[in-house]
Amino acid sequence: MRAIGKAGALIMLLAAPVAAEPPEVVMLGDSLTQGYGLAPEEGLVPALQRWLDAQGVEARLINAGVSGDTTAGGRERLEWSLSAETDAVIVELGGNDMLRGLSPQEARANLEAIMQALAKRALPVLLVGTPAPANFGPEYQAGFTALWPELAANYDAVLLENLLAPIMAEPFETREAKGLMQADGLHPAPAGVALVVEQLGPKVIELLARAEAG
């Protein structure tokens, strides 16, 4: 058989189907997303990536978590956290607003601005909450707890009301015995991250389905 010339080889290369890139999901969040206190491979984003890979779900997760970030910080850096390749966004912000005693109204305004900006880009969103604990007072707790379901309903977002719910569901003694939290009591240890991912993973699959349909 006669060898194919350079021109023929180039034509064949150009005609070959190009494999589609996996959808890019930007995870915009605070220290819980960033992986505070953990080795790089132990954080939420790499653990979630491994979970999706094990499920045979194609996606490329981008860690846009910044430790200490508030909803205002996330709002300020939203645009440069996204790229032309972004297909969907996970928004996990609000915990540091509570820790700093910022008002639910301020957090709502910032999250709403984020959701509006993402809606303009027609990007599907998974909104992840961190409700305020009871010791902040009933009014403050109610104001924060209502944020995520209301915004998710208003912007047709996928919703996970409480990222740490699987850990918080365990009695304090069990959390300690299983090593689910770091010493600060605020951030998951690797065993806690695994529980969080088991809850979060199916929500991400739902988000990816919306990205594919859109």
Sequence and secondary structure as in RCSB ss.txt:
>XXXX:A:sequence
MRAIGKAGALIMLLAAPVAAEPPEVVMLGDSLTQGYGLAPEEGLVPALQRWLDAQGVEARLINAGVSGDTTAGGR
ERLEWSLSAETDAVIVELGGNDMLRGLSPQEARANLEAIMQALAKRALPVLLVGTPAPANFGPEYQAGFTALWPE
LAANYDAVLLENLLAPIMAEPFETREAKGLMQADGLHPAPAGVALVVEQLGPKVIELLARAEAG
>XXXX:A:secstr
     HHHHHHHHHHS       EEEEEESHHHHTTTS GGGSHHHHHHHHHHHTT   EEEEEE TT  HHHHH
HHHHHH  TTEEEEEEE  HHHHHTT  HHHHHHHHHHHHHHHHHTT  EEEE     GGG HHHHHHHHTHHHH
HHHHTT EEES TTHHHHTS HHHHHHHT B TTSSSB HHHHHHHHHHHHHHHHHHHHHHHH 
